[in-house]
Amino acid sequence: MKNKFSLKYFFIIIPILLVFMNTTSPCYAADNSTATTPEPYTDKEFPQWAKDLRRTEIISFGSLPFVTLGVSIGYGGYLYYTGVLDSFPNPLKKSENSFDTDQQVTILQMSLAISLGIGITDSIINFIQRTSKNRRLRLIQESKEKLSIKPLTPEEAAEILKKNSEEQVIESSENQDVIENQDNTVLEE
């Protein structure tokens, strides 16, 4: 009887202890200052070659389904045109007159080669653009004609405004004289 009594309390006390221990754990803390949020990646965290390799991988594998569909249609058209197949195969339909295993392997190999070519071409284009951009920036930074901007004082700004307004008055009077001369020549004729 003593054994049943202790076993009964064991199954009551252990769950209560487990619940109490879990509610006091840091997971249930009310203070959010201990919560951590992921920090975004910085530009210097990964080397450029790793970023380029990842981009090439994404573009290569991302283009694979579309390239495979195009190669299947093109290869099926070629086989139909040369007379190897009796009818034009539908690459989206699994049927008896579909491609055999050797043809499927050929389609997959051509698709992989074209997709890899697309990824490598994109990588080369990005490398050329980045190199050109860096070269232009370096040439600008090394340029002898460096542009320096100096703020104007209020007095200098007033002088420039006054000078510009006087020039506009002179130009408008000259334009008026030209118009009057044209009017007089028209009237004389």
ZADRENDO-985470 format. One line per 5 residues: for each residue x, y, z of C-alpha. Coordinates in steps of 0.25 Angstrom, whole numbers, always signed. Example, Ala and Ser with C-alpha at 12.3 -4.5 7.8 and 13.67 -1.06 7.14 Angstrom:
<rs>
+49,-18,+31 ~ +55,-4,+29 $
</rs>
This chain:
<rs>
+0,+0,+0 ~ +11,+9,+3 ~ +17,+7,-11 ~ +4,+11,-18 ~ +3,+24,-9 $
+17,+28,-13 ~ +15,+25,-28 ~ +2,+33,-27 ~ +9,+45,-22 ~ +20,+43,-31 $
+11,+45,-43 ~ +5,+57,-37 ~ +17,+64,-32 ~ +26,+62,-45 ~ +16,+69,-55 $
+15,+80,-45 ~ +30,+82,-44 ~ +32,+81,-59 ~ +21,+92,-61 ~ +27,+101,-50 $
+41,+99,-56 ~ +36,+102,-70 ~ +29,+115,-66 ~ +42,+121,-59 ~ +51,+118,-71 $
+56,+129,-80 ~ +46,+125,-91 ~ +34,+131,-82 ~ +42,+143,-78 ~ +33,+156,-79 $
+45,+165,-81 ~ +48,+166,-96 ~ +62,+172,-94 ~ +68,+158,-94 ~ +61,+154,-107 $
+71,+154,-119 ~ +68,+157,-133 ~ +76,+153,-145 ~ +86,+163,-150 ~ +86,+165,-165 $
+98,+162,-173 ~ +108,+173,-176 ~ +115,+175,-189 ~ +128,+170,-183 ~ +123,+157,-177 $
+125,+149,-190 ~ +136,+150,-200 ~ +132,+155,-214 ~ +135,+142,-221 ~ +126,+134,-212 $
+114,+144,-215 ~ +117,+142,-230 ~ +118,+127,-229 ~ +104,+127,-221 ~ +98,+136,-232 $
+103,+127,-243 ~ +98,+115,-236 ~ +84,+121,-234 ~ +83,+126,-249 ~ +88,+112,-254 $
+78,+104,-246 ~ +67,+114,-247 ~ +68,+114,-262 ~ +68,+98,-263 ~ +53,+95,-264 $
+51,+106,-275 ~ +63,+101,-283 ~ +59,+87,-281 ~ +45,+90,-287 ~ +51,+97,-299 $
+62,+87,-301 ~ +51,+76,-301 ~ +42,+83,-311 ~ +54,+86,-320 ~ +60,+72,-319 $
+46,+66,-321 ~ +45,+75,-333 ~ +58,+71,-339 ~ +55,+56,-337 ~ +42,+58,-344 $
+48,+66,-355 ~ +59,+55,-357 ~ +48,+44,-357 ~ +53,+37,-344 ~ +40,+39,-338 $
+26,+37,-345 ~ +19,+48,-338 ~ +23,+61,-331 ~ +25,+57,-316 ~ +18,+65,-305 $
+29,+68,-294 ~ +18,+70,-284 ~ +11,+57,-286 ~ +15,+44,-281 ~ +11,+34,-292 $
+17,+22,-300 ~ +22,+31,-312 ~ +30,+39,-302 ~ +45,+40,-302 ~ +53,+27,-298 $
+63,+27,-288 ~ +75,+30,-297 ~ +68,+42,-302 ~ +64,+47,-288 ~ +78,+46,-284 $
+83,+54,-296 ~ +72,+65,-293 ~ +76,+66,-279 ~ +91,+67,-283 ~ +88,+78,-293 $
+79,+85,-283 ~ +90,+85,-272 ~ +101,+90,-282 ~ +92,+101,-286 ~ +87,+105,-272 $
+102,+105,-268 ~ +105,+114,-280 ~ +95,+124,-276 ~ +100,+124,-261 ~ +114,+126,-266 $
+110,+137,-276 ~ +103,+145,-265 ~ +115,+143,-256 ~ +124,+149,-267 ~ +115,+160,-270 $
+114,+164,-256 ~ +130,+163,-254 ~ +132,+172,-266 ~ +121,+182,-261 ~ +127,+182,-247 $
+141,+184,-252 ~ +137,+195,-262 ~ +130,+202,-250 ~ +142,+201,-241 ~ +151,+206,-252 $
+142,+218,-254 ~ +142,+221,-239 ~ +157,+220,-238 ~ +159,+230,-250 ~ +149,+240,-244 $
+156,+239,-230 ~ +170,+240,-237 ~ +166,+252,-246 ~ +174,+264,-245 ~ +162,+273,-247 $
+156,+271,-234 ~ +143,+278,-232 ~ +142,+286,-219 ~ +130,+293,-214 ~ +131,+305,-206 $
+118,+311,-200 ~ +115,+325,-203 ~ +114,+336,-193 ~ +101,+344,-193 ~ +108,+356,-199 $
+114,+348,-210 ~ +100,+342,-213 ~ +94,+356,-213 ~ +105,+361,-223 ~ +102,+349,-233 $
+87,+351,-232 ~ +89,+366,-235 ~ +98,+363,-247 ~ +89,+353,-253 ~ +77,+362,-251 $
+84,+373,-258 ~ +89,+364,-269 ~ +74,+360,-271 ~ +70,+374,-272 ~ +80,+377,-283 $
+77,+364,-291 ~ +62,+367,-290 ~ +64,+382,-295 ~ +73,+377,-306 ~ +62,+366,-310 $
+52,+378,-310 ~ +61,+386,-319 ~ +62,+374,-329 ~ +47,+372,-329 ~ +44,+387,-331 $
+54,+387,-343 ~ +48,+375,-349 ~ +34,+382,-348 ~ +40,+395,-354 ~ +45,+387,-366 $
+32,+380,-368 ~ +24,+393,-368 ~ +34,+400,-378 ~ +32,+389,-388 $
</rs>
